[in-house]
Amino acid sequence: MSRKQQLHRPGPQPGPPADDTGCHVLHVDMDAFFVSVELLERPELRGRPVIVGGAGPRGVVSAASYEARTFGVHSAMPMTRARRLCPQAVVLPVSHGKYSRVSAAVFEIFRSITPLVEGLSLDEAFLDVAGAGRRLGRPAEIAQLIRDQVRDQQGITCSVGVATTKFVAKLASTRCKPDGLLVVPADGVVDFLHPLPVASLWGVGERTEQALARLGLRTVGQLAQVPPATLRRELGNALGAHLHELAWGRDPREVVAHTPDKSIGAEETFDTDVDDPDVIRRELLRLAEKVGARLRASGNAGRTVSVKLRMASFKTITRARTLAEPTDLARVIYITACELYEGAGLERVRLRLVGVRVENLGPAGEAPRQLAFDEPERGWREAERAMDQVAHRFGHGTVRPAALVRDATDGDARDGRDGT
């Protein structure tokens, strides 16, 4: 690592700090977030390979500890393969409620630093700290402050990239994982980028990487030397121009403080294909409960309810309905989802996956509204909000509809296969 890029860790520094002048963009990424949160309750598992995800035959890995990653385990991998690679790993079910609570606390730390916080997921965000300098110091000092507060207040670690652009900051946080801080100075961007593989560039997937390899381009530096016209001809105008700009560290995107959710949904892949309508309706109920809770937690309501139905043949169909007014009620979502399922004519067709999604979101508000379906003047809405409060205090699944009681022992394990 050159003098122009310096890895910062707690304790004495090995040399002069990197020049962070103009590096007002931070990318903060929690280290193995789901695993780290689980280890707060299971400290005896520290240092051991731990996998979080669905345990069924179609379960997938949601997160893996760094000890498990040394065996080749990574997120989105089928759990059966992960177990073969690392049979000694401890597998824990997913518990979204715990992760959401820790994530909310971490994002409060971010917002205490700057209002310009762009969340990418539960465990990562961009921050623009240009306006926080007078109050909190230089960008690298702010980055270390964030790391200290996350560790002290939540008991988990994060890695932070500090750079002039979002693209470089995100790459920097990846390069210093786990539990690191990397500053890429403005005059060190090219030195940092050019040795990296072309797959490091946003927009380079497996197919594009293969196309670049056929051209003899395996590093960012090699790609940077290719005339833009050649890249546009080989990769298409948009992608060719995009990769040329990134190869020289040019990324004009600003940190956007808030991007409203376009939709909220959840889906379930069954362990074995299901053709029993009662089982499928019960799954639609579970998913509707989850989506309704997430809508209320986000302060949103939506007008369009859709279902996703994937057959054993992998053919997938979707059906949607726009309601007369927005809703955040699981009961309304469930009834609509069931009607869409029944209208699709698949009640005796073997299904591999079902999903429920609510779209056309907006603030829930408190405006007068019509009663939903057979909702009494008071009842369902108050009941669902009471369930939210119990779940917040005692954990997801503490209270659930009677139809889902039989799933109490495996409800969280299924979350490892949610495509949310």
N, C-alpha and C positions, 0 to 999 in steps of 0.2 A: 504494500500500500504506500503510495507516494506521500510526500509531505503536504500535498495539496488536499488530500482527503485524510481525515483523522477519525479513528474510532474512539468514542468517548465512553468510558465506563466509570462507575463509582470509584472513588479513591484517587490517588496521585496519578497525574497524566504523564505519559512517557516523553512528551515533548511539548512545544508550544501549540496552543489550540489552533484549529483550522480557522481561516478567515471566513466568518459568517456574514460579512457585509452584503446586504441585499438579499440574504437567504431568509425571506419572511414566510416561506411555505413549509409547513411541517406535515409529515405523514406519520400518524401514530397507529401502531398495529399491536394488539394484544398478542402475547406469546401463547400459542396452543390454548386459546381462550376457553373452550368448553372443558378441556382437561384441567386447566388451571383452576377453574371455578369448582369442579368436582373435588379436587385435591384439598380445597379449603375444609371440606367435611371429611376427607379421607387422607389425612396427612401421612398415614403409614404407607401409602402407595407412592410417595415421592421417591424418585430414583428408579422406579420400575416402569416397564413398558405398559402404558395404559391407552386403551382405545375407547372412544365414546361413539356410540352408534347403535343401529338396530341389530339385534342378535339373531333374527330369523334368517331363513335360507335366502331371502332376497334383501336382507338388510345391507346398508352401506355404512362406511366409515364417515362420521361427521367431523371427528377430530382425532388426532393421535399425538401422544407425548413425544418429545424429541428422542426419548429412549426407544420408542416404537418405530420412529422414522428411520433409525439406523438399520432396521430390518427391511426397509422398503415400503413400509405402510404409509399411506397418505390419504387425505380426505377424498371422498367420492369413490373410493375403491370398494368393490364388493366385500362384505364382511367375511365371506367364506375364503376369499383369497388372502385377506389380512390375517386370518387365523392360521392359514397354512404358512405364511411368511414368518409369523411370530406367535407360535402356539402358546408361549408362556405369558402372553399379554393378558392383563385384566381388562375385561370388557364391561363398560358401564352404560346404562341406558341414557338416552338424551332427556334432559329436563329443561325445556325452554323457559319455564318460569324463572328458575334460578339465574339463567344467563341474562334474561331481560332485566332482572333487578340489578345485577352487578353492572350491566351495560349502562343502565340509566344513571347509576352513581358515577361511573367513569365519565360519561358525557357531561354531567354536572361539573366535574373538574375541568373539562375542556372549556365549557362556557364561562367558567369563572376566570379563564385566561383571556378569552376573546369571544365576541358574538359571532365571528366568522368561522363557524364550524360546519363542515360538510360531511355528514355521516355517510359511509359507504355500506356499512353492515353493522351488526351488533358490536363488532370488535375492531373496527378501524374507521379512521376519519382523517380528513385534511383540515388543517387549521391555518388561517392567515394571521400571523402575529405582528404584522407591520405596525399596528396601532398600540401594541402592548409594551413597546420598548422602553418608554420613559418610566413606566410603572414597575416593570418586571425584569428589565435588562435585555441583553442581546439574545438573538434567536436560540443559540446553543444553550444559554443559561435557562431560557424558558423551557426548552425541551427537557433539560435535566430536572427542572422543577416539576414538570408533568410526570416524569418517570418516578420521582420521589413520592409525589402525592398518590399516584396510583398504587405504588407498593405499600405505602404507609396506611392508606385508608381502606384499600380493598384486598391487600395481601397477594396481589398478582403482579406480574411484570409485563412491560411493554417495550417495544423497540421503536425508535423514532428516527426518521430521515429528515434532514434539514437541507433545503436547497432553494434555488430561485424559481423552480417550476414544480407543478404537481407530479409530472412524469418522473423527474429525477428524484424528487423526495420519496416517492413510492419505491423506486428501485433501491434507494439508499436504505430505507427501513428493512427491506428484504435482505440486503447484503450484510446487515449488522445483527441479524437475529441469531440466537435469542438474547434478550435483555441487553441491547446495545443502543448506541446513539452514533450516527454517522452524519457528519457535515460534508457536503460537497460544495466547495466555494464556487463562486461565479466563474472564476478563471480556471477552474479545475474540472469543469463539466465534461469537456471532450476527453481529457485523460481518463476520467472515470468511465465514460460510456464505451469508448472504442474497443477496449479489450473484451467486452461482454459478448456472449453469443447472441445471434440475431433474434433468438426466441425471447430475449428480454424485452424486446420492443412491443408496445401495445399494438395489437392488430396482427401479430405474427402467430398464427396457429400452426398446427401440424402440417396442413397442406401448403401454406405459404412458406414455412420453413423448408419443406422439400423443394419447392420451386426455387427458392434462393440458393439452396445447396447445389441444384443443377447448374446454377450460374457461377458456382464456386464461391458463394458468399456465405461465410459461416460466422463472422464477427460483425459487430456494429461498425467497426472501423472500415472493414472491407466494403460494407454496404454504403457507407458515407461517401466513398470515393467514386461511386457509380453515378454517372450523369442522371439528373432527375428525369430527363426524357426517356432514358433507357428503362428506368424503373417503372415509369408510367406505361410504357409499351408492354413490358413483361407482366406487370401486376395489375394493370388498370389505372386509370387516371387518379382516382381518389386515393387508393391504397398506396400507389407508388409515391405520390406527393407527400402523403402523411408520413410514410416511413423515412423519406429523405429528411423531412423536418425534424423528426424525433432523433434521427441518427446524429444530428448536430445539436441536440438538446433544446430545440425550439418547441415550446408548448405554450400557446397563448391563453389557455383556459384559466379562468380565475376560480378561486374558492367560492362556491355558492353556499350561502348560509343554510338554505333549506330548500329541498326539492320535495314537493308534496307527493305522497304515495299515490300511484295511479290505480293500484288495486291491492287487495289483501286476500290471500288464499292459503289453502293447505291441501295436500293430497296424500294418498296412502296406496302403497303397493302391497297387495296381499301376499302372505307367505305361499299360499296355493291359490290357483284361480277359483273364483267364486261365482256360482250361478243362482244362489239362494237370494231372492229379493229381500227377505227379512234381514239377512246379514248385511246386504248392501245398504238398505235403509238405515240400519243401525250405524254403519260406518259414515253415512251421510250426516247423521245426527252428531256423531263425534266431531266430524270436520266442521259442521256448522257451529257447534259450540265453540270450537277453537277460533274460527274466523270472527264470530261475534265478539268474543272476548278481546281479540286483537283490535277490532274496530273501535270498541269502547275505550281501550287503553290508549289508542292513538287520537281519540277525540273526533273520529271520522264516522260518517255514515255513507252508504252507497246505494245507488238506484238500480244497478244491474247485477243480477245473480246468474252465475254460470256454473255448469257442471262439466267435468271432463271424464270421459268413460273410455278406457283402453281395454280392448278385448284381448283374449289369449293369443290371437294372431298378431298382436301389436298394432292393429288398426285402431286409431283413436278418433273419437268424435266429440264435439262440444255442442252444448245447447245453452242458450242464454235467454233471459227475460228481463225486460226493464220494468220496474215497479212504478206505481203511481207516485210514490214519494220515497225519499231515502230511508234506509233502515240500518240499525246496528244490532238488531235483535236476532239471536240465534234461532228462535222459533220461526220467525218469518223466513230466514235464510233456509232453514231445514225444510219447511213446507214447500217452498218454491223449488228447492233442489230435488225433492222427491217427485214433484209434478214434472220437472224436466226429465228426470230419469225414466219415469213411466211413459212420458210422451215419446221418448227415443225408441221405444219398442225393443228394449234389450233386457226385459225382465227375466228371461230364461237363457240369456246368453252368458257364457263364462267370461268374467271380467278379471283382468289382471290388476287394474288400477282404477281408482275413482278420485276425483278432486272437486272441491268447492271453492269458488272465488267470487268476490264482490268487487265491482268496478264502478267507474263514474263516481269517485269519492269526493266528498266535501265536508266541511265542518259540520258536526252533528247538530249543534245549536240547541236551543230550547224553544223553538217556535211551535205554536199550536199545530197539532197534527191529527189526522184521522186515526182511529184505532185500527190495529193490524189484525186481519183475519178475525179470529174469535177472541181477541184480547179484551179482557174486561177493562173498565176504566182504570183500575189499579190492579196489578198482578204480575204479568210476565216481565214487564220492564223492571219493576222493583225487585223481583226475584232474581233476575239475571245480574243486576247490579250488586245485590247481596252476595251472589256467588263470586263475583269479581273480588269483593272485599275479603271474603273467606280465603280465596285462592291467593291473594296478595299476602295475607297474614300467615297462612298455614301451608301454602304450596299447591301447585296444580294438581287437580284430581281429588282434592279433599272432599268437595261436593260435586256430584255429577247427576245427570238424569238417571232415573231408575233403570231405563233400558240399557244403560252403559255400565251398570254395576258389575256385570259378569266380566267386563274387560278391565276391572280394577287392577288385576295383577300384571297386566301387560300394556297398559295404556301408554306409559312413558317410553317403553321399549319401542313402540311403533313410531314414536316421533323421530327415531333415527332414519326413517325412510321418508319423512315429509319433504316434499319439494316446495318449500315456502320462499 
